[in-house]
Amino acid sequence: MTELYEKVLKFVEEKHKGQVRRSGEPVINHPIGVANILKEAGYNEDFQMVGLMHDLIEDTDTTINDLLELTKRSDLVRGVVSLTKTDDMTLEESIEDAKMDYFGRVIKGADRYQNALTTYTDKNTQEFISGFIVKTMVYYMLALIEVKNPFIKPLMKEIKRLYNEMCEEALTWVNNKLAEKNIDIKDYF
């Protein structure tokens, strides 16, 4: 582990300190989980550091200048920015931004995959889980396929798990929402 990686990890831990996800888990588990997924897949520390920092601008008071000062690397900061959805952006614009960046193309899939891995029916509502599935299939999946994201297969395995765990009412809602977009989720399983 390089000195910069340790510095980034410490900064991320400090910025996410006290934040809790819907599931009750500490927020810090998510960026560390994304970085670990990237590491296990063979991506270098640059990818892992962007994975660690990917939610900082969106979910903390961290600024672009803070990240530039921390890393002294505009390429890493650009990667983080490409993964950040600001208030003035649509989800589609945010996804397009990620597709255009070297880091964003890969890390967006790892981010969705890690979210899917940590979404469980005992910790999240059926409404949240069904929304996550629809958002992934309608907004993210085509973009991930377009950029040949390496995490599509494991992400779809987790989407299938979540889909199979849903109650009948939630399944009907998901299927209807996807049908509106001409998507049959079973084509992806």
Residue pairs with C-beta under 8 A, 6 or more apart in sequence:
1 45
2 45
4 45
4 49
4 71
4 73
5 45
5 48
5 49
7 70
8 49
8 52
8 53
8 70
8 71
9 32
9 52
11 53
11 70
12 28
12 31
12 32
12 52
12 53
12 56
13 28
15 56
15 60
15 61
15 62
16 26
16 27
16 28
16 31
16 55
16 59
16 60
17 28
19 26
19 27
19 28
19 59
19 60
20 26
20 27
21 27
21 29
21 30
21 118
22 123
22 124
22 128
23 118
23 119
23 120
23 123
23 124
24 123
25 118
25 123
27 55
27 59
29 118
30 55
30 114
30 115
30 118
31 51
31 52
31 53
31 54
31 55
32 52
33 114
33 117
33 118
34 51
34 52
34 54
34 107
34 110
34 111
34 114
35 48
35 49
35 51
35 52
37 51
37 110
37 113
37 114
37 151
38 47
38 48
38 51
38 106
38 107
38 110
39 48
41 110
41 150
41 151
43 106
46 75
46 76
46 103
47 103
47 106
47 107
49 71
49 76
50 76
50 79
50 80
50 83
50 103
50 107
51 107
51 110
51 111
53 67
53 76
53 80
54 79
54 80
54 83
54 84
54 107
54 111
55 83
55 84
56 62
56 67
56 80
57 63
57 64
57 67
57 80
57 81
57 84
57 86
58 84
58 85
58 86
64 77
64 81
67 76
67 77
67 80
68 74
68 77
71 77
75 102
75 103
76 103
78 101
78 103
79 101
79 102
79 103
79 104
79 107
80 103
81 97
82 97
82 98
82 100
82 101
82 103
82 104
83 98
83 101
83 103
83 104
83 107
83 108
83 111
84 94
85 91
85 94
86 94
89 97
91 135
91 139
92 139
95 108
95 139
95 140
95 143
96 143
97 104
98 104
98 105
98 107
98 108
98 143
99 105
99 108
99 143
99 146
99 147
105 147
105 149
106 149
106 150
106 151
108 140
108 143
108 144
108 149
109 144
109 149
109 150
109 151
109 152
109 155
110 151
112 136
112 140
112 144
112 151
112 155
113 151
113 154
113 155
113 158
115 132
116 132
116 136
116 155
116 158
116 159
116 161
116 162
117 158
119 128
119 129
119 132
119 158
119 162
121 129
121 162
121 165
121 166
126 166
126 167
126 169
126 170
127 170
129 162
129 165
129 166
129 170
130 166
130 170
130 171
130 173
130 174
130 177
132 162
133 159
133 162
133 163
133 174
133 185
134 174
134 177
134 178
136 155
136 159
137 159
137 178
137 181
137 183
137 185
137 188
138 177
138 178
138 181
138 183
141 152
141 188
144 151
144 152
144 155
145 152
156 188
156 189
159 185
159 188
160 189
163 171
163 174
163 185
166 174
174 185
175 185
178 184
178 185
